[in-house]
């Protein structure tokens, strides 16, 4: 018996249609599409961690253009009582030094009076700040320091003239010292007192 003859030009399977039950098979000349990986989140960016600075590298500055954290300024000096106490202590020391210098050279020096006031005002304001009470106290104490220095200088001169100890002049003849100051006081004497007060104000402003 003769076998059936196949019909000529049997249509071929179109491109892109499933081949042998494989929906991902491609026709001739086409590349196979990539198969899904099974992870629907494979291509998504990492989820946020809740920390807005987590993505920064070490050494980067803070966001919004900021650099290192802001350092608060130190608290302002405003200890009035301590400033006045320092002014008094500095006036005592400066007055003694001024008196020793004046007694040694037997004359007063304007620069020394200015130095007394500047030292008192600078030290007081350095501790107590620019409070008006501190500056006023520095000026008053500077006048007292220059005055005490003048008395010490006169005492040293009298002790040298009378050939007696300095301590005896101050302890037993202090009234003679003040009397001698009143008799010898002139325009320059009071000028030195004023220079001490002005220098104290200048020293306080310089310290601030």
Backbone bond lengths (Angstrom), bond angles and torsions (degrees), N, CA, C in turn:
res aa  C-N    CA-C-N  psi(-1)  N-CA   C-N-CA  omega(-1)  CA-C   N-CA-C  phi
1 X - - - 1.454 - - 1.525 109.44 -
2 X 1.243 116.15 144.69 1.470 121.17 -179.47 1.528 109.85 -83.39
3 X 1.357 116.46 141.67 1.472 121.61 179.06 1.516 109.89 -80.95
4 X 1.344 116.65 152.89 1.477 118.51 -179.47 1.518 110.25 -68.01
5 X 1.249 114.52 142.62 1.476 121.83 -178.41 1.520 108.44 -86.41
6 X 1.365 114.48 132.14 1.475 119.52 179.00 1.509 109.78 -70.59
7 X 1.320 116.35 140.37 1.467 117.06 179.25 1.531 109.69 -68.32
8 X 1.275 114.93 139.57 1.479 118.88 -177.95 1.526 111.26 -70.00
9 X 1.375 114.27 157.35 1.479 120.79 174.68 1.530 112.02 53.04
10 X 1.341 115.85 53.76 1.472 120.22 177.46 1.521 108.89 -66.91
11 X 1.301 119.31 129.94 1.496 120.77 -175.86 1.517 110.99 -62.49
12 X 1.296 111.78 137.34 1.478 118.71 177.84 1.516 110.18 -83.61
13 X 1.326 114.29 162.71 1.463 120.48 -179.21 1.528 108.89 -71.89
14 X 1.317 120.82 133.09 1.473 121.53 -177.49 1.520 110.99 -68.77
15 X 1.365 111.28 154.74 1.456 116.69 178.16 1.519 110.71 -66.26
16 X 1.309 114.50 144.80 1.451 119.46 176.63 1.499 114.59 86.67
17 X 1.301 119.46 -7.48 1.440 122.20 178.45 1.513 109.52 -86.56
18 X 1.300 117.18 156.13 1.473 118.53 -179.68 1.522 111.63 -60.52
19 X 1.276 115.33 139.27 1.457 121.56 178.43 1.505 107.84 -114.75
20 X 1.330 114.61 123.52 1.461 120.64 178.49 1.519 112.01 54.10
21 X 1.299 116.77 34.84 1.469 120.69 177.31 1.511 115.06 79.25
22 X 1.368 120.31 7.99 1.465 123.92 179.89 1.516 108.57 -101.47
23 X 1.313 117.87 107.98 1.468 118.80 -176.06 1.521 113.23 -70.00
24 X 1.377 117.79 -12.82 1.461 119.54 -178.26 1.513 113.03 -100.50
25 X 1.331 116.11 2.08 1.459 118.25 177.33 1.511 108.90 -75.50
26 X 1.291 116.06 141.94 1.462 120.45 -178.74 1.502 109.56 -111.55
27 X 1.271 112.22 162.35 1.451 117.78 179.35 1.497 110.97 -76.08
28 X 1.317 114.89 -177.99 1.473 119.76 -178.69 1.515 110.70 -62.88
29 X 1.346 115.39 136.39 1.454 120.38 175.16 1.507 114.07 85.13
30 X 1.334 118.10 -2.43 1.451 119.95 -179.97 1.525 109.61 -112.57
31 X 1.349 116.01 141.94 1.451 120.72 177.11 1.516 110.79 -77.86
32 X 1.269 115.91 152.31 1.467 120.42 -179.18 1.511 109.43 -75.06
33 X 1.330 117.56 133.19 1.474 119.02 177.26 1.514 110.68 -67.27
34 X 1.287 113.61 150.85 1.470 117.52 -179.20 1.506 109.91 -70.51
35 X 1.286 113.50 139.54 1.464 119.48 -177.96 1.511 108.87 -80.72
36 X 1.299 118.92 149.29 1.473 120.70 177.27 1.524 110.75 -65.12
37 X 1.293 114.85 148.17 1.471 119.59 -177.20 1.513 112.21 -85.86
38 X 1.317 116.60 -13.77 1.462 119.31 -177.57 1.520 113.44 88.45
39 X 1.352 118.86 -4.97 1.459 122.68 178.03 1.514 108.84 -110.38
40 X 1.314 118.40 102.81 1.462 119.16 -175.96 1.518 112.77 -68.22
41 X 1.354 118.52 -12.24 1.459 120.69 -178.28 1.531 111.89 -107.13
42 X 1.282 118.75 14.00 1.456 121.92 -174.03 1.509 113.16 -62.60
43 X 1.339 118.19 -34.68 1.451 121.28 -175.01 1.523 112.58 -102.63
44 X 1.327 117.87 4.51 1.453 119.46 -177.75 1.526 110.41 -84.32
45 X 1.341 117.84 150.86 1.478 120.04 177.14 1.513 110.15 -67.90
46 X 1.316 116.79 158.65 1.463 119.83 -179.62 1.513 111.20 -61.81
47 X 1.305 115.21 144.11 1.456 120.93 -177.53 1.522 109.61 -68.66
48 X 1.339 118.12 147.33 1.474 120.15 178.75 1.525 111.38 -62.82
49 X 1.331 114.13 145.57 1.471 119.69 -177.27 1.515 112.77 -94.59
50 X 1.333 117.79 -7.62 1.447 120.67 -176.19 1.521 113.25 91.51
51 X 1.337 118.91 -7.31 1.459 123.18 178.11 1.519 108.52 -106.98
52 X 1.343 119.43 111.21 1.470 119.31 -176.21 1.509 113.28 -68.07
53 X 1.335 118.88 -12.10 1.457 120.88 -178.80 1.534 111.82 -106.35
54 X 1.371 116.59 12.16 1.467 119.09 -174.42 1.509 111.34 -67.32
55 X 1.342 118.05 -29.79 1.458 119.80 -175.66 1.503 114.26 -85.71
56 X 1.317 118.48 -1.45 1.451 120.03 -177.72 1.519 110.43 -79.59
57 X 1.316 114.02 146.77 1.451 120.37 178.29 1.521 108.76 -84.26
58 X 1.335 118.33 155.54 1.471 120.29 177.10 1.514 110.62 -60.21
59 X 1.327 115.87 136.32 1.448 120.24 179.33 1.500 113.86 95.08
60 X 1.370 117.64 -12.10 1.438 119.06 177.99 1.508 109.32 -72.85
61 X 1.341 117.10 150.27 1.445 121.62 178.54 1.509 111.09 -74.44
62 X 1.288 115.44 171.15 1.449 121.08 178.20 1.516 109.60 -68.91
63 X 1.346 118.47 158.48 1.453 120.26 -179.34 1.522 111.40 -65.99
64 X 1.336 115.06 171.69 1.457 123.72 -179.94 1.524 111.27 64.62
65 X 1.332 117.85 27.71 1.452 121.45 173.72 1.508 114.42 80.30
66 X 1.301 119.41 6.53 1.461 121.47 -177.06 1.507 111.65 -82.39
67 X 1.301 116.20 151.34 1.450 121.05 175.98 1.510 110.46 -99.86
68 X 1.325 115.18 -124.82 1.459 119.64 179.62 1.525 109.84 -68.82
69 X 1.315 118.55 156.52 1.469 120.59 178.92 1.522 110.99 -57.64
70 X 1.321 116.49 144.52 1.459 122.47 -177.59 1.515 110.49 -67.52
71 X 1.317 115.51 129.89 1.461 120.97 178.91 1.512 108.97 -96.33
72 X 1.314 118.20 120.45 1.468 119.23 -178.15 1.522 111.14 -65.95
73 X 1.312 114.95 146.56 1.456 120.67 179.25 1.515 110.14 -68.85
74 X 1.331 116.10 147.37 1.463 118.08 178.21 1.509 110.69 -63.12
75 X 1.332 117.93 150.87 1.463 120.05 -179.28 1.513 111.72 -63.06
76 X 1.311 115.59 145.48 1.457 121.10 -178.37 1.528 110.19 -68.28
77 X 1.358 115.01 146.07 1.455 119.83 178.62 1.528 108.36 -76.11
78 X 1.292 117.93 127.02 1.456 120.40 -179.18 1.535 110.50 -151.73
79 X 1.328 117.07 34.51 1.449 121.40 179.65 1.527 107.94 -92.18
80 X 1.322 115.42 91.15 1.462 120.55 -173.23 1.523 110.95 -66.40
81 X 1.322 117.40 -46.74 1.464 120.51 -176.79 1.525 111.71 -61.96
82 X 1.331 115.72 -43.01 1.462 118.67 179.33 1.528 110.60 -67.02
83 X 1.326 116.97 -37.16 1.464 119.91 178.01 1.521 111.90 -63.65
84 X 1.335 116.97 -41.24 1.463 120.50 177.99 1.532 110.60 -65.69
85 X 1.341 116.28 -40.03 1.461 119.64 178.53 1.522 111.23 -63.37
86 X 1.322 116.63 -41.02 1.465 120.12 178.07 1.526 110.74 -65.30
87 X 1.327 116.68 -38.65 1.465 120.16 177.65 1.526 110.86 -61.24
88 X 1.323 116.43 -41.59 1.465 119.70 179.55 1.529 111.21 -65.84
89 X 1.329 116.20 -45.11 1.462 119.18 179.22 1.523 112.09 -63.10
90 X 1.325 116.76 -42.28 1.466 120.00 179.33 1.523 110.94 -66.31
91 X 1.342 117.29 -34.97 1.461 120.27 179.17 1.528 111.20 -66.11
92 X 1.312 116.91 -39.62 1.476 119.79 179.41 1.529 110.64 -63.55
93 X 1.337 115.11 -47.16 1.473 119.09 -178.59 1.530 110.70 -65.28
94 X 1.342 116.41 -46.94 1.463 120.11 -177.60 1.531 110.87 -65.90
95 X 1.346 116.75 -36.69 1.464 119.00 178.97 1.522 112.29 -64.12
96 X 1.324 116.50 -40.78 1.471 119.79 178.39 1.529 110.62 -63.80
97 X 1.328 115.72 -44.58 1.473 118.79 179.11 1.525 111.19 -62.73
98 X 1.325 115.67 -40.94 1.468 119.10 179.16 1.528 110.87 -62.64
99 X 1.345 116.90 -42.39 1.463 120.24 178.87 1.516 112.86 -64.02
100 X 1.328 116.76 -39.46 1.467 120.02 179.32 1.528 110.31 -64.73
101 X 1.328 116.34 -41.09 1.471 119.18 179.05 1.531 110.31 -65.04
102 X 1.355 115.57 -46.23 1.471 119.30 -178.72 1.527 111.28 -64.02
103 X 1.334 116.92 -40.62 1.463 119.34 179.77 1.516 112.36 -69.90
104 X 1.322 117.62 -32.25 1.465 120.77 -178.06 1.523 111.42 -70.23
105 X 1.333 116.34 -41.05 1.470 119.80 -179.08 1.531 111.68 -97.16
106 X 1.354 116.50 -1.92 1.466 123.77 178.62 1.527 112.25 56.54
107 X 1.281 115.47 38.99 1.463 120.51 174.47 1.526 108.47 -164.66
108 X 1.317 115.55 159.80 1.455 120.49 178.36 1.524 109.80 -92.75
109 X 1.313 114.38 149.69 1.470 120.72 -179.63 1.523 107.97 -122.91
110 X 1.316 115.86 126.41 1.464 120.13 -178.83 1.517 112.46 -62.17
111 X 1.324 117.26 -40.49 1.464 120.47 179.78 1.526 111.51 -61.78
112 X 1.320 116.28 -33.88 1.464 119.12 178.76 1.523 110.97 -67.69
113 X 1.334 117.18 -38.89 1.466 120.27 177.19 1.528 110.77 -64.90
114 X 1.320 116.12 -40.58 1.472 119.65 176.54 1.523 110.48 -63.13
115 X 1.326 116.65 -41.15 1.462 120.02 178.56 1.507 112.68 -62.77
116 X 1.331 117.32 -36.66 1.464 120.88 178.06 1.524 110.18 -61.90
117 X 1.312 117.13 -50.65 1.462 120.68 -178.97 1.522 112.69 -63.51
118 X 1.325 116.48 -41.56 1.465 119.73 -179.19 1.517 110.76 -63.76
119 X 1.328 117.02 -42.53 1.461 120.72 -179.51 1.528 110.77 -62.99
120 X 1.319 116.91 -43.74 1.465 120.27 -178.72 1.527 110.61 -64.91
121 X 1.318 117.36 -48.85 1.462 120.16 -178.77 1.517 113.18 -65.24
122 X 1.314 117.24 -39.70 1.464 121.11 -178.98 1.521 110.68 -65.96
123 X 1.332 116.88 -46.93 1.464 119.86 -178.30 1.525 111.43 -65.21
124 X 1.327 117.21 -41.68 1.464 120.37 -178.40 1.517 111.55 -66.24
125 X 1.321 117.74 -45.00 1.459 120.76 -178.35 1.517 111.87 -71.98
126 X 1.319 117.13 -27.51 1.460 120.37 177.80 1.525 110.38 -63.62
127 X 1.319 117.06 -30.40 1.461 121.85 -178.53 1.519 111.38 -98.21
128 X 1.325 116.87 -45.87 1.463 120.87 -174.09 1.499 115.67 -95.14
129 X 1.331 119.05 -2.33 1.448 121.18 179.43 1.521 111.84 80.88
130 X 1.317 115.10 -168.53 1.468 121.10 -175.70 1.521 111.94 -94.04
131 X 1.315 117.26 29.86 1.452 120.71 178.29 1.527 109.69 -64.06
132 X 1.344 118.18 135.62 1.471 119.93 -179.29 1.522 113.27 -57.26
133 X 1.328 117.63 -32.97 1.460 120.18 179.05 1.525 110.97 -65.05
134 X 1.329 116.59 -38.48 1.464 120.44 178.96 1.520 110.42 -67.11
135 X 1.329 116.85 -42.46 1.465 120.44 -179.55 1.528 110.55 -66.08
136 X 1.331 116.63 -42.35 1.468 119.86 178.92 1.523 111.50 -63.43
137 X 1.325 116.12 -42.78 1.464 119.66 178.40 1.525 110.99 -63.34
138 X 1.331 116.59 -37.86 1.469 119.92 178.61 1.523 110.94 -62.92
139 X 1.336 117.11 -41.31 1.459 120.34 179.71 1.530 111.56 -65.39
140 X 1.335 116.48 -44.74 1.471 120.51 -179.76 1.525 110.86 -65.03
141 X 1.330 116.78 -45.35 1.465 120.15 -179.64 1.528 111.28 -66.15
142 X 1.318 117.34 -30.50 1.466 119.82 178.47 1.523 110.72 -68.02
143 X 1.347 116.91 -39.90 1.471 119.46 175.13 1.526 109.96 -60.77
144 X 1.327 116.02 -43.93 1.467 119.43 177.96 1.506 112.68 -63.46
145 X 1.358 116.41 -36.84 1.463 119.53 -179.64 1.521 110.90 -66.17
146 X 1.333 116.65 -42.28 1.463 119.32 178.71 1.527 110.43 -65.46
147 X 1.333 116.34 -39.46 1.472 120.01 179.05 1.527 110.91 -63.79
148 X 1.330 116.48 -46.79 1.462 120.22 178.23 1.524 110.20 -61.36
149 X 1.328 116.58 -39.33 1.455 119.68 177.73 1.519 112.25 -62.36
150 X 1.341 115.96 -38.39 1.460 118.88 177.47 1.521 111.20 -65.03
151 X 1.333 116.25 -40.21 1.467 119.53 178.20 1.523 111.34 -64.92
152 X 1.323 116.71 -39.93 1.471 119.56 178.50 1.518 110.18 -64.62
153 X 1.319 116.37 -41.21 1.463 119.35 178.40 1.515 111.91 -62.16
154 X 1.333 117.66 -43.49 1.468 120.97 177.96 1.528 110.49 -63.96
155 X 1.341 116.43 -40.10 1.476 119.90 179.27 1.513 110.89 -62.39
156 X 1.317 117.85 -40.79 1.456 120.46 178.65 1.523 111.14 -64.78
157 X 1.333 116.15 -38.48 1.464 119.45 179.67 1.532 110.29 -67.62
158 X 1.346 116.77 -44.50 1.469 120.17 179.36 1.531 111.02 -63.71
159 X 1.334 116.69 -39.43 1.463 119.53 178.96 1.519 110.90 -63.71
160 X 1.320 115.75 -35.88 1.466 118.63 179.60 1.523 111.09 -72.64
161 X 1.317 116.77 -37.80 1.471 119.75 -179.54 1.522 110.76 -70.93
162 X 1.334 116.67 -43.86 1.465 120.69 -176.90 1.520 112.56 -83.42
163 X 1.314 117.50 -6.89 1.462 121.52 179.64 1.530 111.20 58.17
164 X 1.320 114.66 45.06 1.464 120.91 176.47 1.523 107.94 -127.61
165 X 1.333 116.60 159.08 1.469 118.63 -179.02 1.534 111.99 -62.38
166 X 1.299 114.29 150.76 1.476 120.56 178.94 1.523 110.34 -62.30
167 X 1.323 117.20 -39.88 1.460 120.42 -179.15 1.522 111.64 -62.27
168 X 1.322 117.35 -34.33 1.459 120.61 179.14 1.525 110.98 -69.66
169 X 1.307 116.24 -37.68 1.466 119.53 177.95 1.517 110.23 -62.94
170 X 1.319 116.38 -45.67 1.462 120.32 -177.80 1.521 110.84 -71.28
171 X 1.320 117.47 -40.32 1.454 120.55 -175.62 1.510 114.73 -79.18
172 X 1.346 117.23 -39.52 1.463 120.31 -173.04 1.528 113.34 -106.86
173 X 1.297 118.00 -20.55 1.470 119.92 -174.38 1.536 111.13 -129.49
174 X 1.316 115.25 35.53 1.473 117.88 -177.81 1.532 111.03 -67.64
175 X 1.334 117.07 -30.36 1.454 119.06 177.34 1.521 111.29 -63.92
176 X 1.333 116.27 -34.13 1.466 120.11 177.01 1.521 110.58 -68.49
177 X 1.322 115.62 -32.03 1.465 119.51 178.45 1.536 110.63 -67.33
178 X 1.331 117.13 -47.45 1.464 119.95 179.68 1.534 111.63 -65.25
179 X 1.338 115.98 -34.95 1.470 119.46 177.61 1.523 110.40 -65.95
180 X 1.333 115.60 -41.04 1.459 119.47 178.43 1.530 110.64 -64.50
181 X 1.337 116.63 -36.55 1.474 119.19 178.09 1.519 110.59 -64.35
182 X 1.334 117.85 -42.94 1.462 121.38 -179.71 1.524 111.32 -63.58
183 X 1.318 117.03 -37.44 1.461 120.53 -179.14 1.524 112.01 -73.69
184 X 1.314 115.92 -34.30 1.461 119.66 -176.62 1.527 113.43 -90.97
185 X 1.328 117.77 -10.32 1.463 120.46 -177.29 1.522 110.40 -65.30
186 X 1.330 115.64 134.32 1.457 121.59 177.25 1.524 109.13 -139.58
187 X 1.301 115.49 -164.75 1.461 119.57 -177.86 1.523 111.28 -60.54
188 X 1.306 117.67 -41.65 1.465 121.02 -178.86 1.523 111.29 -65.71
189 X 1.314 116.99 -33.86 1.467 120.02 178.71 1.519 110.97 -61.03
190 X 1.326 115.89 -47.04 1.466 119.84 -179.80 1.533 111.27 -73.85
191 X 1.311 115.42 -28.68 1.470 118.50 176.74 1.520 110.74 -64.16
192 X 1.321 117.02 -40.90 1.463 120.33 178.62 1.522 111.14 -64.14
193 X 1.341 116.12 -35.88 1.470 118.79 176.10 1.530 110.56 -63.36
194 X 1.317 116.22 -43.31 1.466 119.59 178.49 1.520 112.56 -66.77
195 X 1.331 117.06 -37.22 1.468 119.72 178.28 1.521 111.54 -62.46
196 X 1.317 115.73 -36.16 1.461 118.76 177.68 1.508 112.10 -62.66
197 X 1.338 117.48 -42.43 1.457 120.99 179.69 1.526 111.53 -67.01
198 X 1.326 117.04 -43.87 1.474 120.08 179.38 1.512 110.82 -64.55
199 X 1.314 117.50 -41.26 1.466 120.34 178.67 1.519 111.82 -65.03
200 X 1.327 117.28 -31.41 1.459 120.25 178.10 1.540 111.06 -65.00
201 X 1.325 115.73 -41.86 1.468 119.27 177.15 1.517 110.71 -64.43
202 X 1.321 116.21 -41.98 1.463 119.90 177.42 1.521 112.70 -63.27
203 X 1.334 116.35 -40.44 1.467 119.64 178.26 1.507 112.10 -65.22
204 X 1.349 116.88 -37.28 1.462 120.21 178.71 1.528 111.08 -65.35
205 X 1.306 117.46 -41.43 1.468 120.84 178.09 1.522 111.41 -67.65
206 X 1.310 116.13 -35.81 1.469 120.47 178.55 1.528 110.79 -65.33
207 X 1.321 116.93 -39.41 1.470 120.17 -179.86 1.504 111.17 -68.84
208 X 1.319 118.45 -31.41 1.460 121.91 -178.30 1.515 110.69 -80.74
